[in-house]
Amino acid sequence: MLELSKGADILAVVGGITSLADAQKIIDEHIDDINLKKLAPITTPDALIKIANAIVHCKPDAVFINTGSEEDVNWIKQYSLEKGEERKLAKQGHTIHFDLPQDQARLVNQTFYIINEGEKMSSLAKSLLRDEATEYVRTYMDGIMKGLTMMIGFYSRGPVGAEASVPAIEISSSTYVLHSAELLYRNCYDKFDSEAERMGIFFTNVHSEGANRPEDVPNARIFMDRSWLTTFSCYCTYAGNTLLMKKGNHRFCVDYATYHKTGEHLSEHMFITGLTGPSGRKTYMAGAAPSGCGKTTTAMVGTDFIGDDLAQLWVADDGTVRAINPEKGIFGIVEDVNREGDPYLMDCLRGEGTEVIWSNVLIDEHDVPHWVGNGETPPERGINFQGEWWAGKTDEDGNPVPISHKNSRCTLLNEAIANHNVEAADDPAGVPVKVITYSGRDSDTMPPVWAAKSMDEGVVIGASIVSQATATEVGVTGVRRQPWANAPFIPGALADYMEAQFQFFNSAKLSDEGRPVMAGLNYFLTHENRGGSGSGLLGEKKDVKAWLGWLELLANKDVEAIDSPIGWLPYYDDLKKLFDTIDKQYPKSLYDMQFSLYVDKILDRIKGQTEAYKEEENVPPTLFTIYEKQKGELLALKEKYGSVVSIDELS
């Protein structure tokens, strides 16, 4: 059990403020009359103490309270231009932000959970004991905001009043961070006190970029204090490291769901989208994938897009799984976003009327952004995060320099996207989820789609994800385990998280109709790994709609499926009809390549997962029981048909 408020509160230690009276004195001394008046409606004592300690330790020249009013938000945007964190582009409402070359993705090796002595952690997580983290914050963040303005905003991670929405405070000297926060989160300034009281918790995030120099990046740290629900971030600007209401607070929500709402809540790295099925019915889906593995594209395929990155799930009183998106915007990777695969998003990025913050793309002489894979003719010259760029430019090793970083981003409001269902996304009741998917970058093993035959087998699909590393993490390479595509964000022991998953999906509160179909997705099979030639993918982006379409039909009991050791597989005729709806030929030969079972590869995958999980303490035995069952059935198939079992032999 994770104990909250355990050990010394680092912010209180470095700031020295422990009482409301002392906090109010500091606030009165350091905030001008205009901003004091704006802060006055915030009366939650712990929030004011946190703010006072941040002021004392970071020593800003001024403090700005962002109420979320049009006037305050415009002030932040204008200050960002003056400060140079953003620059206007040709389109109205478009700006560009460049991160340092050393700060282009999550700084995995500089990110730590702050823990107390004896606390169990995920074997895939990095941690630091409280005393050591306290000393780092004391040394490196003391006076970090001298010469800068501290900006403070109050937000809700989800629709105000929703079962799983948690309020959060964002404290930063970066205008880019506060501007991004206004696009990504609901400003709940006028509801912060009541939401903090309703939930009984709130998150605090303290960040400063400092002087924002390359030589400071080695000193960058991203700390997450699990016990005090507080993050610290310094000497970096990339939003994944600095806007910690996103992945930093997501980690806290994972902890909260695992240890304080066991079997009732889940906090997942998932898109949420709705698909319109026969007779106009809406079927909502949530799906996990590691960053950079297609979550945004998958979410946009739906007719009722809700969110592309994070999901808070709970078991509702009506027996359904309900989901909300804690965000109201997207911080999306733009590489390979183009008209063919992402028409709704391209309408926002290339059309008029959408506010967009671009990061780390190429800006041409006409102040127009360009990126790799946009389906357009690139310019000959421009400026990107490395400085001046020209066609044919190479790095010091002679490798071509692309026009944009692989992790370049766009930040915009969801409501700007044509297929976004604003009403459903803002409903505190959440949307009823009937399909849960898990996927990763897997070039050689699993088929494009398969569905679990039980809730327990569905949990095991999530536990068994492996994926090739992407450009979203600095210093990470190779194919690795990515349990639930949430592994970088699971602070506690994987066994605890897994047990919470088993309890949630086997909850007695779930009705028979409310139990979702749980499935695996894999968009990344290649020809060379399926008996073909060349390294190209067996499918393309628009195929996603067919895979989701089949799961929609399966969840509503409109199709039968083929029984296999790994789960239910689709019949060819059902998929062919779905591919017809996206105007694409789907030959039987392609189906055969995609859905044949490569038994030895799957057995290797099971062996690797089994060995890895046996290194963990207290892993639920259900996992190993399912692995053994699948192994036995696969070996029986191999004995009968050989190491490659065709889909026809299964059916």
C-alpha positions in Angstrom: 0.0 0.0 0.0 1.4 3.4 -1.0 1.1 5.8 2.0 0.4 9.4 1.2 2.1 12.3 3.0 4.8 9.9 4.3 8.3 11.3 4.9 9.2 15.0 4.7 7.5 17.2 2.1 10.5 18.3 0.0 8.8 21.6 -1.0 8.2 22.4 2.7 11.8 21.4 3.6 13.4 23.7 1.0 10.9 26.5 1.5 10.6 26.3 5.2 6.9 27.2 5.3 4.6 24.8 7.2 1.7 27.0 8.4 -1.0 28.9 6.6 -0.2 32.1 8.5 3.4 31.9 7.3 2.4 31.1 3.8 0.0 34.1 3.7 2.8 36.4 4.9 5.1 35.2 2.1 2.3 35.5 -0.5 1.5 39.1 0.7 5.1 40.1 0.5 5.9 38.7 -3.0 2.7 39.1 -5.0 1.5 42.4 -6.2 -2.0 43.7 -5.5 -3.5 42.7 -8.8 -2.4 39.1 -8.5 -3.1 39.0 -4.8 -6.7 39.8 -5.7 -6.7 37.0 -8.3 -5.3 34.5 -5.8 -7.8 35.4 -3.0 -10.5 32.9 -4.1 -8.0 30.0 -3.6 -8.4 29.1 0.1 -7.2 25.5 0.2 -4.5 25.7 3.0 -2.2 23.1 1.6 -2.3 24.7 -1.9 -1.3 28.1 -0.5 1.5 26.5 1.6 2.8 24.8 -1.6 2.7 28.1 -3.5 4.5 30.0 -0.7 7.3 27.4 -0.5 7.8 27.5 -4.3 8.1 31.3 -4.1 10.6 31.1 -1.3 12.8 28.5 -2.9 12.7 29.5 -6.6 12.9 33.3 -5.9 11.1 34.7 -8.9 11.1 38.4 -9.7 7.3 38.5 -10.0 4.3 36.2 -9.6 1.5 36.0 -12.1 -1.8 34.2 -11.3 -3.6 32.8 -14.3 -7.3 32.7 -13.8 -8.0 31.3 -17.2 -9.6 34.5 -18.3 -9.1 35.7 -21.8 -7.1 38.6 -20.5 -4.8 36.3 -18.5 -4.3 33.8 -21.3 -3.5 36.6 -23.8 -0.9 38.0 -21.3 0.8 34.6 -21.3 0.8 34.3 -25.1 2.2 37.8 -25.5 4.8 37.3 -22.8 5.9 34.1 -24.6 6.6 36.1 -27.7 8.4 38.8 -25.9 10.5 36.2 -23.9 11.3 34.3 -27.1 9.9 30.9 -26.1 7.6 31.1 -29.0 7.5 33.0 -32.3 4.5 33.8 -34.6 4.1 32.0 -37.8 2.3 32.9 -41.0 -1.1 31.4 -40.0 -3.1 33.3 -37.5 -2.8 31.6 -34.1 0.2 29.5 -35.1 3.5 29.7 -33.1 6.8 27.8 -33.1 8.7 26.7 -30.0 12.1 25.1 -30.3 13.6 22.9 -27.5 17.3 22.6 -27.2 18.9 19.8 -29.3 19.7 17.9 -26.1 16.1 18.2 -24.9 13.9 16.7 -27.6 12.1 13.9 -25.8 11.5 12.5 -22.3 14.9 12.5 -20.5 14.4 8.9 -19.3 17.8 8.6 -17.5 17.2 11.9 -15.7 13.7 11.0 -14.5 13.2 9.6 -11.0 10.5 8.7 -8.6 11.1 10.0 -5.1 10.6 7.2 -2.6 10.8 6.4 1.0 13.1 3.7 2.4 11.6 0.3 1.9 8.9 1.2 -0.7 8.5 -1.3 -3.5 9.0 0.1 -7.0 8.4 -1.1 -10.6 11.5 -3.0 -11.8 11.3 -0.8 -14.9 11.4 2.4 -13.0 14.3 4.6 -11.7 14.0 6.0 -8.2 15.8 8.2 -5.7 15.6 8.2 -1.9 13.9 11.2 -0.4 17.0 12.7 1.3 19.0 12.6 -2.0 16.2 14.1 -4.0 15.8 16.8 -1.3 19.4 17.8 -1.6 19.2 18.0 -5.4 16.2 20.3 -5.3 17.8 22.4 -2.6 21.0 22.8 -4.6 19.8 23.1 -8.2 16.4 24.8 -7.9 17.4 27.4 -5.3 16.9 30.8 -7.0 16.2 29.1 -10.3 13.6 31.7 -11.2 15.7 34.8 -10.4 15.0 37.3 -13.2 11.9 35.4 -14.3 8.2 35.5 -13.6 6.6 32.6 -11.8 3.2 31.8 -13.4 0.6 29.8 -11.5 -2.4 28.1 -13.0 -5.2 25.8 -11.5 -6.4 23.0 -13.7 -8.6 19.9 -13.7 -7.4 16.6 -15.2 -10.7 15.7 -16.7 -14.2 17.2 -16.8 -14.9 19.0 -13.5 -16.9 16.7 -11.2 -16.0 13.5 -13.0 -15.4 10.4 -10.8 -11.7 10.2 -11.7 -10.8 13.9 -12.3 -8.1 15.3 -10.1 -7.3 19.0 -9.7 -3.7 20.2 -10.2 -1.5 23.3 -9.8 1.0 24.2 -12.5 3.8 26.4 -11.3 6.4 27.4 -13.9 8.6 30.2 -15.3 8.0 28.9 -18.8 5.4 30.7 -20.9 5.4 27.7 -23.3 4.4 25.4 -20.5 1.6 27.7 -19.3 0.4 28.3 -22.9 0.4 24.5 -23.5 -1.5 23.9 -20.3 -4.3 26.2 -21.5 -4.7 24.1 -24.6 -4.3 20.7 -23.0 -6.2 21.1 -19.6 -9.4 22.6 -18.3 -8.7 25.7 -16.2 -10.7 25.2 -13.0 -9.5 28.3 -11.1 -13.1 29.0 -9.9 -13.7 25.3 -9.0 -10.3 24.4 -7.6 -11.2 24.5 -3.9 -14.4 22.5 -4.3 -12.6 19.9 -6.5 -9.7 19.5 -4.1 -12.3 19.0 -1.3 -14.3 16.5 -3.4 -11.3 14.4 -4.4 -9.4 14.8 -1.1 -6.2 15.2 -3.1 -4.6 17.6 -5.6 -1.3 17.5 -7.6 1.4 20.2 -7.5 4.0 20.8 -10.3 7.0 23.0 -10.0 9.2 23.7 -13.0 11.7 26.2 -14.3 13.9 26.1 -17.4 16.5 28.4 -15.7 18.8 30.0 -18.2 17.8 27.4 -20.8 21.4 26.7 -22.0 22.8 23.4 -23.5 25.3 23.2 -20.7 22.6 23.0 -18.1 20.7 20.0 -19.6 23.0 17.4 -17.9 21.7 18.9 -14.6 18.1 18.6 -15.7 16.0 16.4 -13.4 12.4 15.3 -13.5 11.3 14.2 -10.0 7.9 12.8 -9.0 7.3 12.6 -5.3 4.7 9.8 -4.9 3.9 10.4 -1.3 3.4 14.1 -1.6 1.9 14.2 -5.1 4.4 16.8 -6.2 6.7 17.0 -9.2 9.9 19.0 -9.7 11.4 19.7 -13.1 14.4 21.9 -13.9 16.7 22.9 -16.8 14.5 21.6 -19.6 11.7 22.8 -21.8 10.4 19.8 -23.8 6.7 19.5 -22.7 7.0 15.8 -21.8 9.6 16.8 -19.2 8.1 20.1 -18.0 4.3 20.1 -18.4 4.0 17.5 -15.7 0.3 17.6 -15.4 0.7 15.2 -18.3 2.9 12.2 -17.7 4.0 13.3 -14.2 0.5 13.5 -12.8 -0.5 10.5 -14.9 2.0 8.5 -12.8 0.3 9.8 -9.6 -3.1 8.7 -11.0 -1.6 5.2 -11.7 -0.5 5.0 -8.1 -3.8 6.3 -6.8 -5.8 3.8 -8.9 -3.5 0.9 -8.0 -3.3 1.5 -4.2 -6.3 3.6 -3.2 -9.0 2.7 -5.7 -8.1 -1.0 -6.3 -10.6 -2.7 -8.5 -12.5 0.5 -9.0 -10.3 2.8 -11.1 -7.5 2.5 -13.7 -5.3 5.2 -15.1 -4.1 4.2 -18.5 -1.9 5.3 -21.4 -4.8 5.0 -23.8 -6.7 6.8 -26.6 -10.5 7.0 -26.4 -12.6 7.1 -29.5 -16.1 6.1 -30.7 -16.9 4.2 -33.8 -20.3 4.3 -35.6 -21.5 0.8 -36.3 -24.5 -0.6 -38.1 -27.8 1.3 -37.6 -25.8 4.3 -36.3 -24.9 2.8 -33.0 -21.9 4.3 -31.1 -19.3 1.9 -29.7 -16.6 3.5 -27.6 -13.1 2.1 -27.4 -10.0 2.8 -25.4 -6.6 1.6 -26.5 -3.0 1.5 -25.1 0.1 2.0 -27.2 3.6 3.3 -26.3 4.3 6.9 -27.3 5.1 7.2 -31.0 3.2 4.0 -31.9 0.0 5.3 -33.5 -2.4 6.2 -30.7 -3.2 9.6 -32.2 -3.8 8.1 -35.7 -6.0 5.3 -34.2 -8.0 7.7 -32.1 -8.6 9.9 -35.2 -10.1 7.0 -37.1 -13.1 7.1 -34.9 -16.3 9.0 -35.8 -16.4 10.3 -32.2 -12.9 11.2 -31.1 -12.5 11.8 -27.4 -8.7 11.7 -26.7 -5.4 10.5 -28.1 -3.1 9.8 -25.1 -4.5 9.2 -21.6 -7.6 7.7 -20.1 -9.1 7.5 -16.6 -11.4 4.5 -16.3 -13.8 3.4 -13.6 -16.5 0.9 -13.0 -19.8 2.8 -13.0 -22.9 2.0 -11.0 -24.7 0.8 -14.1 -22.1 -2.0 -14.6 -20.2 -0.4 -17.4 -16.6 0.6 -17.8 -16.6 4.4 -18.1 -13.7 6.6 -19.4 -12.8 10.2 -19.5 -9.8 12.0 -21.2 -7.9 14.0 -18.5 -6.9 16.3 -21.3 -8.8 18.6 -23.6 -6.2 18.9 -26.4 -3.5 16.9 -28.1 0.3 17.1 -27.9 0.8 15.0 -31.0 3.7 13.7 -32.9 3.6 15.2 -36.4 6.0 12.9 -38.3 4.1 11.0 -41.0 0.9 13.1 -40.4 -0.5 13.6 -43.8 -3.7 13.9 -45.8 -4.0 10.3 -46.6 -3.8 9.0 -43.1 -4.8 11.9 -40.9 -7.3 14.1 -42.8 -9.0 15.6 -39.8 -5.7 16.6 -38.2 -4.4 18.0 -41.4 -7.4 20.2 -41.8 -6.4 21.8 -38.5 -2.7 22.1 -39.3 -3.0 23.4 -42.8 -6.4 25.1 -42.6 -7.5 28.4 -41.0 -8.9 29.1 -37.6 -7.0 26.6 -35.3 -4.6 27.7 -32.6 -1.4 25.5 -32.9 1.8 25.5 -31.0 4.4 23.7 -33.2 7.7 22.4 -31.7 10.9 21.3 -33.4 9.6 21.2 -37.0 11.2 23.1 -39.9 10.1 26.7 -40.5 10.7 28.0 -44.1 11.3 31.5 -45.2 7.6 32.2 -45.4 7.1 31.1 -41.7 5.3 27.9 -42.7 6.0 24.7 -40.8 7.2 21.5 -42.5 7.8 18.0 -41.2 8.9 14.5 -42.3 6.2 12.5 -43.9 3.7 15.2 -44.5 3.1 14.2 -48.1 4.2 17.6 -49.4 7.3 18.8 -51.3 9.8 20.0 -48.6 11.5 23.4 -48.9 15.2 23.7 -49.9 16.1 25.7 -46.8 14.7 26.7 -43.4 15.3 26.8 -39.6 14.8 23.9 -37.3 15.8 23.0 -33.7 19.4 22.6 -34.8 19.6 26.0 -36.5 19.9 26.6 -40.2 18.9 23.6 -42.4 19.3 23.0 -46.2 18.6 20.1 -48.5 21.5 17.7 -48.3 22.7 18.8 -44.9 24.6 16.1 -43.0 25.7 15.6 -39.4 29.2 15.1 -38.1 29.0 11.4 -39.0 27.8 12.1 -42.6 24.2 11.1 -42.0 21.5 13.1 -43.6 19.8 15.6 -41.2 16.0 15.4 -41.6 13.9 18.5 -41.8 12.2 17.8 -38.5 12.9 15.9 -35.3 11.2 12.5 -35.2 9.5 13.7 -32.0 8.3 17.0 -33.4 4.9 18.0 -32.0 1.8 20.0 -32.5 -0.4 21.2 -29.6 -4.0 22.1 -30.2 -7.5 21.9 -28.8 -9.4 18.7 -29.4 -12.5 20.8 -30.2 -10.8 22.1 -33.4 -10.8 18.5 -34.8 -13.9 17.8 -36.9 -14.7 14.4 -35.5 -14.2 15.4 -31.9 -17.4 14.7 -29.8 -17.3 17.8 -27.5 -20.4 16.9 -25.6 -19.3 13.3 -24.8 -15.8 14.4 -24.0 -17.0 17.0 -21.5 -19.6 14.8 -19.8 -18.5 14.0 -16.2 -20.3 10.6 -16.5 -17.7 9.6 -19.1 -18.3 7.4 -22.1 -19.1 3.6 -21.9 -16.2 1.6 -23.2 -17.0 -1.7 -24.9 -13.5 -2.4 -26.4 -10.1 -2.2 -24.9 -7.0 -2.6 -27.1 -3.2 -3.0 -26.5 -0.5 -2.6 -29.1 3.2 -1.9 -29.8 5.8 -1.9 -32.5 6.0 -5.6 -33.3 7.4 -6.4 -36.7 7.4 -10.2 -36.6 5.2 -12.0 -34.0 1.5 -11.1 -33.4 -1.2 -10.7 -36.0 -2.9 -7.3 -36.7 -5.8 -8.0 -34.4 -6.9 -10.7 -31.9 -9.4 -10.7 -29.1 -9.1 -12.3 -25.6 -11.4 -15.2 -24.8 -11.7 -14.0 -21.1 -11.1 -11.0 -19.0 -8.0 -12.7 -17.5 -6.6 -13.4 -21.0 -7.3 -9.7 -21.8 -5.2 -8.6 -18.9 -2.4 -10.9 -20.1 -2.5 -9.3 -23.5 -1.8 -6.0 -21.9 0.9 -7.5 -19.7 2.7 -9.0 -22.7 3.2 -6.0 -25.0 6.7 -5.6 -26.4 7.7 -2.7 -28.6 10.6 -1.2 -30.5 11.9 2.0 -28.9 10.8 5.3 -30.5 12.1 8.9 -30.6 9.9 9.9 -27.7 12.6 8.8 -25.2 16.2 10.0 -25.2 18.8 7.3 -24.8 16.5 4.3 -25.3 17.0 1.7 -28.1 15.9 -1.8 -29.1 12.9 -3.9 -28.6 11.8 -4.1 -25.0 8.9 -5.1 -22.8 6.2 -2.4 -22.5 3.6 -3.8 -20.1 0.2 -2.3 -20.8 2.1 0.4 -22.9 2.1 2.1 -19.5 5.4 0.8 -18.1 7.3 4.1 -18.1 4.5 5.5 -16.0 3.9 2.7 -13.4 5.7 3.8 -10.2 4.9 0.8 -8.0 5.6 -2.9 -8.3 4.3 -4.4 -11.5 2.7 -7.2 -9.5 0.6 -4.7 -7.7 -0.5 -3.0 -10.9 -1.3 -6.4 -12.5 -3.4 -7.4 -9.5 -5.3 -4.2 -9.8 -6.0 -5.0 -13.5 -7.3 -8.5 -12.7 -9.5 -7.1 -10.0 -10.9 -4.3 -12.1 -11.8 -6.4 -15.1 -13.3 -9.1 -12.9 -15.2 -6.6 -10.7 -18.5 -8.0 -9.4 -20.0 -4.5 -10.3 -19.4 -5.2 -14.0 -22.5 -6.5 -15.8 -22.3 -9.1 -18.5 -23.1 -6.4 -21.1 -20.6 -4.0 -19.4 -17.6 -6.3 -19.7 -15.5 -5.0 -22.6 -13.9 -7.0 -25.4 -10.1 -6.9 -24.7 -7.9 -7.3 -27.7 -4.4 -6.9 -29.2 -3.5 -4.7 -32.2 -0.3 -4.8 -34.2 0.1 -2.4 -37.2 3.8 -3.1 -37.7 4.2 -6.5 -39.2 6.6 -6.5 -42.2 6.7 -8.4 -45.4 10.1 -9.9 -44.7 8.9 -11.4 -41.4 5.8 -13.0 -43.0 7.3 -14.8 -46.0 7.5 -11.8 -48.3 10.4 -9.6 -49.5 11.4 -6.1 -48.4 11.1 -4.4 -45.0 7.9 -2.5 -45.8 4.8 -2.8 -43.6 2.2 -5.4 -44.5 -0.5 -2.7 -44.0 -1.0 1.0 -43.9 -2.6 3.6 -41.7 -6.1 3.4 -43.0 -6.2 -0.4 -42.2 -6.7 0.6 -38.6 -10.4 1.3 -39.3 -10.9 -2.3 -40.5 -9.3 -3.7 -37.3 -11.3 -1.5 -35.1 -14.4 -2.1 -37.2 -14.1 -5.9 -36.6 -13.8 -5.3 -32.9 -16.9 -3.1 -32.9 -18.8 -5.9 -34.6 -17.4 -8.5 -32.2 -18.3 -6.5 -29.1 -21.8 -6.2 -30.3 -22.0 -9.9 -31.2 -22.5 -9.3 -34.9 -19.7 -11.6 -36.1 -18.3 -15.1 -35.2 -14.5 -15.6 -34.7 -11.9 -18.3 -35.1 -10.7 -20.0 -32.0 -6.9 -20.0 -31.5 -4.5 -20.4 -28.6 -3.8 -16.6 -28.5 -7.5 -15.6 -28.7 -10.3 -15.0 -31.2 -9.2 -14.2 -34.8 -11.4 -12.7 -37.6 -12.8 -14.5 -40.6 -11.6 -13.3 -44.0 -15.1 -12.5 -45.3 -15.8 -10.2 -42.3 -12.6 -8.3 -42.9 -13.1 -8.1 -46.6 -16.4 -6.3 -46.1 -14.7 -3.8 -43.8 -11.9 -3.1 -46.2 -14.6 -2.5 -48.9 -15.9 0.3 -46.7 -12.5 2.1 -46.8 -12.2 1.5 -50.6 -9.3 -0.9 -50.4 -8.7 -4.3 -51.9 -8.0 -7.0 -49.3 -6.7 -10.1 -51.1 -6.9 -13.5 -49.3 -3.2 -13.8 -49.8 -2.6 -10.8 -47.6 -5.0 -12.1 -44.9 -3.1 -15.4 -44.9 0.2 -13.6 -44.4 -1.1 -11.4 -41.6 -3.0 -14.0 -39.6 -0.9 -17.2 -39.9 0.5 -18.1 -36.5 4.3 -18.2 -36.3 4.3 -20.6 -33.4 8.0 -20.5 -32.5 8.0 -16.7 -32.3 5.0 -16.7 -30.1 6.5 -19.4 -27.9 9.7 -17.3 -27.6 7.6 -14.3 -26.6 5.8 -16.3 -23.9 9.1 -17.7 -22.7 10.7 -14.2 -22.4 7.7 -12.8 -20.6 7.5 -15.7 -18.2 11.2 -15.4 -17.3 10.9 -11.7 -16.8 7.8 -11.8 -14.6 9.3 -14.6 -12.5 12.0 -12.1 -11.5 9.2 -10.0 -9.9 7.8 -10.7 -6.5 4.1 -11.6 -5.9 3.1 -11.7 -9.6 -0.5 -13.0 -9.7 -0.3 -16.8 -10.6 -3.1 -16.3 -13.1 -0.6 -14.8 -15.5 1.6 -18.0 -15.5 -1.5 -20.2 -15.7 -2.6 -18.5 -18.9 1.0 -18.6 -20.4 1.2 -22.3 -19.7 -2.3 -22.9 -21.3 -1.3 -21.0 -24.4 2.1 -22.7 -24.6 0.5 -26.1 -24.4 -2.1 -25.3 -27.1 0.6 -23.8 -29.4 2.8 -26.9 -29.0 -0.1 -29.1 -29.9 -0.7 -27.0 -33.1 3.0 -27.2 -34.0 3.0 -30.9 -33.7 0.0 -31.2 -36.0 0.8 -28.5 -38.6 4.4 -27.3 -38.2 6.0 -24.1 -36.9 3.8 -21.9 -39.2 0.1 -22.6 -38.8 -2.1 -21.1 -41.5 -5.3 -19.3 -40.7 -7.2 -21.9 -42.8 -5.8 -24.7 -40.6 -7.2 -23.0 -37.6 -10.7 -22.5 -39.0 
